[in-house]
Amino acid sequence: MKSLEMFAGVGGLAMGFELAGFEPVGVIEWNKWACETIRENQDRGFPLVDKWRLHQGDVRDFDWSGLSETIDLVSGGPPCQPFSLGGRHGAHGDRRDMFPAAVDFVRRLRPRAFVFENVKGLTRSSFANYFQYILSQLEFPEIESRPGESWEDHRRRLQIAKSSRGEGSGGLVYNVQATLVNAADYGVPQRRERVFMVGFRSDLGVEWSFPRPTHGLDALLHEQWVTGDYWRRHGLTGPEAPGKFADRIRGLENSLLLPDVKPWRTVRDALSDLPEPKAAGCAEVQDHRYQAGAKSYAGHTGSPLDMPAKTLKAGDHGVPGGENMMVRDDGSVRYFTARESARLQTFPDGYKLHGTWSEAMRQIGNAVPVMLARHVAASVARHLTEAEARSLAGLPLLERARA
């Protein structure tokens, strides 16, 4: 199945889709450092990216003449600054809002499915109407905004189309699901909440919902404080149970039912086989260099080792909550190295990040965790395959052979 990736960054989402069996025919990114990261890994023959056709530039200037393949899926993470909890919250008034470009790609390519990812801030109550406007545009991409029409008036026309079951939609309609998910629930060693907007073309008859979580907090607490297996696995003697989870742990101790998912993966789980960045041999580990200057103070406390990391941010020293720091066993803090940050985003170790530590942290902080992308992609691929099988089953024998 062919895919086209918009707003690719350093390729976390596209890698996840490739691991699930999609073939990216085009990968579009404007940031020169992210493009250099992809190119450097292509030059090194890194297998997940070596065949990507990278297009550097604004997606709004994409050269359509070079695209001849039928695209099964469009994916990407439209720039999130208009909706970020740490940004100016401009939404539709922010020129960085790239959702109109995303809708345009869906309208032009008519893919069988699309997957777009964005920050949790998109679901804020102050953005509720605009969020619904985005979803309605994705549902009816051929109902375009008229010259001079406000987004509120366009939204009302889209709502009329929805209430009339798509009449006047131009024929291209998608069944769209928007889901807020925590990456930690899918095996990513990081508490990273993101919105996924997934749509299937309505003629496919696909009924889709986000994959069920595979990992959970209760399973981690059970392994740490009920069985103690977590500490034994790491060769440690467990500390006292944290008071904030006391009631929850007591409930797990008294329950006859075991958690039905795997434990959340922690910072220690993800990084335990990496040497300290000042230790002997650390120079042999790619992108694993010590960065000085980490300090802990109120509201800037770093990520504890025995929980998933806080959400990595696209910054370095100035990240407000200390998200890009770890808290070591003795209570001291240090910055995550670029390699450690890549691990927390589930990028493979062989993937090299181009540029300085600050630039690498920006790239990795903007990325989609590869393993979360793979979970989504595998589910989308399975539903597209099943839809194709249903379609072939309904064809006469001769047409089925030609297909």
N, C-alpha and C positions, 0 to 999 in steps of 0.2 A: 504494500500500500504506500502511495506517494504522499508526502507531507511537505508543507511550506511553513517555515518558522519565521515569525516577525519578532522584532525586539529581542533578539536572541541572547544578548549579553555574552557571557562566556560559555553558554551552551548547555546549562543544566537541564532545561526542559527538553531541548532537542535530543540530548543524550538519552534521557529517560525514554523518549519515544522511539529512538533507534534501538534501544535495548528490548523494547516491546515488539519490534518487527517492522516499524515504519522506516521508510527510506526518504530522508530529507532531500528534495530536489533543489531547494534553495534555502539559505539561512541569511537573514537580513539583520544588520546591526550598524548603527551609526558611530558608536564610540570607538575611537581609534585604538585605545588600549585593549578593549575587549576583543577587537578584531585582530590585534597583534597576538593576543593570547591564543586565539583559534589558529591563526596562521603558523605560529611557532610550533604548536602541537601537530599541525598538518605536516610541517617540514620534518618533524621528528617521527612521523609515521604513526601517530597515536591512532589506534584502530577505530574508535567511535567517531572521529571527526575527519579522518584522512580523505574521505570522498565528498565532503560537503562542498557545495558551490556557494562560497561566501560573497555576499553583496554588501559592500560598505557604503552606507549613505542613509539618508532619510527615507523611510518607507513610502512617504508621499511622492518621492521622485523615482520610485522603482520602475525599471525598464521592463515592461510587460512583453516586449517583442522577443525576448530570449526564453520565454516560458512556453513550451509546447506540450508538456505533459498534462494529463488530467490529474487534478489534485484531489486526493481523498480526504485530506485533513489540513486545516489551517490552525496553527497554534502560536502562542506567544504571550509575553507579559507586557502589555502596554505600560509606558512609564507611569509610575505610581505617585509622583510628587503631588499632583493635584488632590490626592485623597489620603496621603500619609498623615498619621497622627502627629508626626513631627514637622510637617510642612505648613504651607500657607492656606491649605484647604480651599483652593480656588475652584476645583471641579470644572464645570462647564465654562467658567470665566478664565480658565488657565490655558494659555496657548500650548502648554505641555500635555494637555489631554489628548491622547492618541487613540481613544476609542473610535472616533469617526473614521480614522484610517483603518482600524481593524474591521469595522462594519463594511467599509468599501472593499476590502479584500474578500470578505465573505460574499458580497454582492457580485463581484466580478468572477470569482472562481467557482462559486456554487459547490463547495466541497460537501462531501457526504457528512462531515462532522467538523466541529471546531472545538478548541480548548483554549480559553484565556484565563490567566492568573493575575491576581492583584492583591493589594494589601487589605488587611482587616478594616482599615479606616474607610474603605468604600461602603461599608455597611453602617456607618454612623447615621444616627437619626437625621442629622442635618443634611445628609446626602440622599435621603431615602427616595425622594422624587426623581433625582437624577439617576440614581442606581436603577430604578424601575425603567427609566427612559433608555438607559443603555441596554437592558435586557429586552425591551420591546423592539429596539432597532435590530438587535441580533435575531429576534424572532421573525421580524418582517423586514429584511434588509433591502428589499426593492421599493419600499415606501420611503422615498428620499425626502429630505427637507427641501422645502421650496425656497426660492430666492427671497431673502428678507424675512423668512418665517422664524419666529422665536422657537427655542427648544421646547418651551411649555406648550405652544400650539402644535408643534410637530408631535409631541408626546400624546396630546389629546387625539390626534388623527390615528396614531398607532393604537390607542386604547379602543377606538371605534372599530378598527380592523379586528382586534382581538375579540371584542364582544360579538362581532358578526362572523366569527369563525374564519377569519382570513380573507373575506371578500374585499377586493380591491388591493390585495397585497402584491399583485404581480405574479403570483403563482409560487414564488420561492418562500417557503415557510420552514422554520426550525422549531423543534421542541427543545426548549432551553431549561436547564437546571442550574441554579446557583447555590453553592454550598460553602460554608465557612468551615475549614478543617484545621486541625492542629497536626503539624508534621510529625510530632512525637508519637501520635497514634498510629503511625505507619512505619515505625522503625527508624526514624531519623533522630539522632541524639541531640535534639534541639526543640524547644517549645516555640514553634513558629506558626502563627495563625495566618492563613491566607484564604482568599476567596477564589474558588474555581467556577468559571462559567462554561458549561459544556452543552453543546447543542448538536442534535442529529437532525438531518433533513427529514421533514415530516413524511415524505413519501416512502421512507424506509420502514416505517412502523416500529421504530425502536422505543421501548420503554426502559429508561435508564435511571439509575440512582447511584450516588457516589459509593465506591467500594466500602465495605464494613471495615472498621479499625482492626488492625492486626496486633497492636500493642496497647498497654494501658498502665496507668498509675497504680491501680490496686495490685496488679500483678508484680510491679516493682516493689511496692511496700511489703507484699507477701514474701517475696524472695529475700528482702533485706531484713525484715523484723519478725517474721513468723518462722521461716525455715533457716534463715541465715546463709542460704546458698550463695547469695551475692558476695558476701564478704569472704567466704571460703574460696570462691572462684578467683578472687583478687589477692588471696593470701593475706588477708587482713583480719583483725579482730574488730568486730563492729562496735561503733560508739553507742552511746545511749540514743534511744529512739527520739526523734525530734518531737517536741510538745505539740507543734501545729498539726501533726498527724495522729495524735494519741487516740482519739475516738475512732478514727478510721482503722487504725491498726488493731484496736481492741475488737472491732467488728469483724475483721478478717480472721483474728485468732479464734473467735467463737463461731465462725461460719463453717458449715460442713461442705460448702461448695467452693471449689477452687476457681480462680479467675480463668476465663475461657479464652484469654489472649496472652501473648508473650509480654514480658516486662518491658516498660519503657527502657530504651537504651540511654545510658548516662554518658557524661563527659569522660568518666574513667573508662567505661566500656570502649569508647571510641578511640581513646588516646593511649591506653595502657602499654601498648607495644612500641610507642615512640620514646626515644631518649629525651631527657630534659635538653632544651636547646643550647645550654652551656656545657653539656656533658660531652665526654669523649665519644667520637663517632657521629655526633649530630650533624656535622658538616656533610656527611654522606647522604643525608636525607634531604631530598629536594624541597626547597622553599621553607626550610625549618630553621630559621635564624632568630635569635633572641632579639627582642625589641624592648629597650629600656623605657622607663618613665611611668609605669603603671602605679597608680595610687588609689587607695580605697578611702572613701568618705561618705557621708550621709547621702543616700540616693544613688551612689556610684560604687556598687559593691561586688560586681563580677558574678560569675557563674560557679556554683558549688560543683565539686567533682562527682557527687553521687546522685545527681539529678540530670535530666537533659539540660543543655545549655540554654541560657536566655536567647532570645532572637538576635542573631548576628545582624549588625547594622552596617550600612554602606558608609562607614567612616573609620576613624582611628582614635586618636587621643581624645577628640571632642565628643565621642558618643556619650549621651547624657546618663544612661543607667549603668555604665560599666559593662555593657553587654559583650564587649570584645576582650574581656579579661577573665581569667580563671582564678578561683580561690583554692590555694593548695592546702594540703592536710594541716600544715602548721598555721593556717590563717593568713599567710602572706598572699599577695596577688602578683600576677604578671600578665602581660598581654599574650593572647593566643598567637602563635606563629601563623603564617599564611597556610602552611601545610595542615596544622591542626584545625584551622577554620575550614579548609576544604574538606577535611574528614567530617566535621560537624555538619557540612552540607552534603555529605555522602558522595563527593567527587572521588573518582579513583586516584590512587596515589601517583600513578604515572602522568597525571595531567598537570602540566607546568603553568604557573600563573606569571604573566609577563609584567614587568615593571617593579617599582619599589614596594616595600611592605604596605605603605599607605594605599597605593594604587591597587595592590592585590586584595587588600581588605575591602576596598570599595567594590571591586568586581565580585568578590565572593559574597559580600553582603547583599548585593542586588540579585543574586542568583536564585533559581528554584532548586531545592534539593533533588538530586538526581533520582534517588530511590522513591521519593514521593511522586515525581513525574512518571516513573516507570509503573507505579501502581495504577495511576490514572490511565496511562497509555494502554496498559494491558487490558483494562476493562473496556476501554473504547474500541480497541482492536477486536476483542472478542465479540462485541455487539455488532460491529461492522461485518465481521465474517459470518455471523449468524444471519444477518439481514441479507447478505449476498446469497447464502445457501437457501434461504426461503424464496428469494427471487428466482434462483435457478430451478428450484423444485416446481415452480409454477409455470415454467416454460415447456413448450413441446420439446420432444427429444432432439430434433435436429437443431433447434435454436440453442438448446442447452449445450450441445457439442460445440457449436460455434463460440459460445460464451466462454 
